[in-house]
């Protein structure tokens, strides 16, 4: 059975294109006894082999065939982390151990030197930050759809609604980031720039979207400063209530 790669270069990760020999090989994967927390380890093995081979065998302009770039290895590492954690974000996984076991099993078809030393556990907070970015770009895509389809029937209220959704998720992402935030904030800057670009297109090209419908995204420093101010105000209001009660009783 052959595997096809989309013209855009994107890979259908769930594409089932394993030959019978590959399935049999994955059924005897030596690392299964250490993957008791994974529901379908043999399926992950099959998918990993497929994705690896798709990357390894694809032909693109300027690309050396039968090799893996650093980006390919990073992608495979991230993909494997996601699959092994799918049932439990804090599962005691060892991505390197899985990869080493896989290489021991399948030396015939995969060169171990191509991604050697590039498989490791990604911290759970990294996945949380990626989840935030995924949600942000989903919301942004909705806004972008309006710019691409003038007959979408979107109203001024819809522009505000989706803009507000982007704003809230952006703000929550900054506030809830606890580790790896420097890199995360740098990525958010790119999102902010893209949001501003789409926002300008919305209220300059479409009558149903006005500039007042688009909520601007502030820099992360300003978001954190505003959030701290809000926390102080809430704290002061909570402390003030028990103080006022005895004063109130004294006067009445």
N, C-alpha and C positions, 0 to 999 in steps of 0.2 A: 504494500500500500504506500502510495506516495504522499508527501506533505507539501502543500502549496503555501507560499508566502504572499500576502497581499501586496499590490503594487506600491502602496504607501510605505512598505517596509515594516508594517505592524504585524505582530505575530498573534495568532489566535491561540492563547495559552491552553485552552481547554480542548483544542482540536485533537481528536483521537486518531492517531495515525501510526500506532505501534504495530510492528509485525509480530507474529506469534512468538518468534524467538525472543523478542524484547520483553513481552509479557511474562514468558516463562522465566526469563532471567530475573525480572523484578520480583517474581513470586519467591525466589530463593535469596532475596536481598539479605545479607548477613547482619544488618543493623536493626532488624525488626524487634528483637528482644529489648532494645533500649528505647523503643518508640511506643510504649504502652499508652501514652497520653494522646497519640495521634490515631484518629478513627480509621483512616485508610492509607497506611504507609506504602503499600504496594502501588496504589494509584499515584501517590506523590512521586514514587520512583519512576513510574512510566512517564508521567508528565514532565518530570525533570529531564529525562533522557530525550524526550521529544523536543522540548524547548532548547536544550543544549545543541542538539543536532541541527535544528532549524537555524540557530545563530551561526553555528560552525560552517554549515554548508551553503548559506545564502550568498548570492552574488550581487554586489552593488558597485556602481561606478567608483573607482578609486580604492576599492577594498581588496585586500589580498585574500584569495579563497582559502578555505580550510584553516582558518585561524580564529582566534577570539581576541577582541580588543579589551582594553581595561574597562570600557563602558559595558561591554558584553558581560564581563566577569562581575562587575558591580550589579548589573541587572539580575544575573543568575543568583547572586548572593541574596539580594533583596527578595526576589521571588521565592527562594527556598525558605527564608525566614518567615515570610507571610504564610506559606503553606504549612509549615511545621507549627505555627502559632495559631492557626485558624480556629482551633477549638478552645484555646486558652492563651491569652496574651502573655501570661506570666509562667507558661510551662517551662520546665527545666530542660530546654533543648540544647543541643550542641550541633550547630550547623556544620562546623568543621568535621566533626565526627561522622555526620551523615555523608558528607562529601567524600571523606577518606574511605568510608566503607563502600560507597558507590564506585570509587576509582578502583578499589581492590577487586570488585566484582566484574567491572567492565573495562579492563585495560585494553582490550582489543580495538575498541571503537573510539575511545576518548583519550586524548593526550593529557596526562596529569600535570604536565609542566605549564600548560596554557593559563590556568587560573590558580596555580600553586600559591598558597599563603593568602588568598584573597577571599576565603570563606570564613565568616566569623558571625557570632551572635550580635544582632543589632538590638540596642537597648529599647525597652518597651516605650519609653517616652518619645523615641523617634517615630514609632508607629502612631502614637497619639497626635504628634505634630503633622504627620503625613495625612492622617484622617481629617484633620482640620483643613489642610490645604485642599484635599479632595472635595470637601463640602463647599469650600469657598469658590473653587473653580466651577463646580456644578451650578452654583447660584449665578456666577458671572456668565456662564454659558447661556443661561436663560435671558439675561440682559442682552447678550450679544445676538441672540436669535431675533430680538425685536429689530435690531439694526439691519439684519439680513432679510427680513420679511416685512415690507411696508404694509402688507395686507393682513398682518397678524391679528388685527383687531384689538390690540392692546390699548387700554385707556391710560389717562394720566395717573389714575389711582394704581394701575398695575405697575407703572414705572416706579412709583414711590414704594410700592410693596416689595418689589424685587431688590430695589436699591437698599431698602431698610434691612432686608434679609442679609444682604452682603455685609452691610455695616455691622450688624449685630454679631455675625459669625466672625468677622475680622476682629472686632473688639474682644469677644470672648476668647478667641485664639490667643491673643496677646496676653490677656489677663490670666488665662489658665496654663500658660507655658511655664514650666518649673525647671526644666533641664534642657540643655542644648539650644538655648534661646537665641544666642547670637546668630547662629546659622539660620534658624527659623525666621528671625526678624529680617535677615537679608533677603530671604525668599519672599517674605511678605511685602518688601519694598517693590519687588517686581510685580507682585499681584496688584499692589496699589497703583502702580503706573499703568497697568493694563486696564484696571477699573476706570481710571481717569480718562484714558483714551476712548473707551467705549461710551462713557458718560457724555463726553463732549459730542460724540457722533449722535447720541440719542436726542439731545435737546437742540442740536443745530440742524438736524436733518428731518426730524419728525414732529409734526404738530401736536401729537398726543403726549409728548414728553417735554416738560419744561425744566429749566435749570433748577427751579425750586423743588422739583420732584426727586432730584438726585442728592442723596446725603453724602457729603464729602468724607473721605477717610483721612483721619489725622495720623501723624507719625506715631510710632509705637511709644516713644518717650512721653508724648502728650496724653496718650491713652492711659498709660500707667499712672501718670501724675493725676489725671482726672479721677481715676479709680481710687487712688489713695485718699484724695480729698473727700470723695463720697463715703469711704469707709470711716473716716474721722467724723464726718457729720452724723452718720448713723450711730456711731459709738457714743458721741456726745448727747444725742437725743435719747438714747437708752439710759445713760447715766443720769440725765436731767430728770426723768420721770420719778424715780424713787426719792429724789431730793425735794421735788415740788410737793409730793404728797403730804409729808409732815408739816411743811410750811402752810399748805392749804388748810390743814386741820387746825392749826394754831389760830388762824384768823376767823374761823367759823365755828 
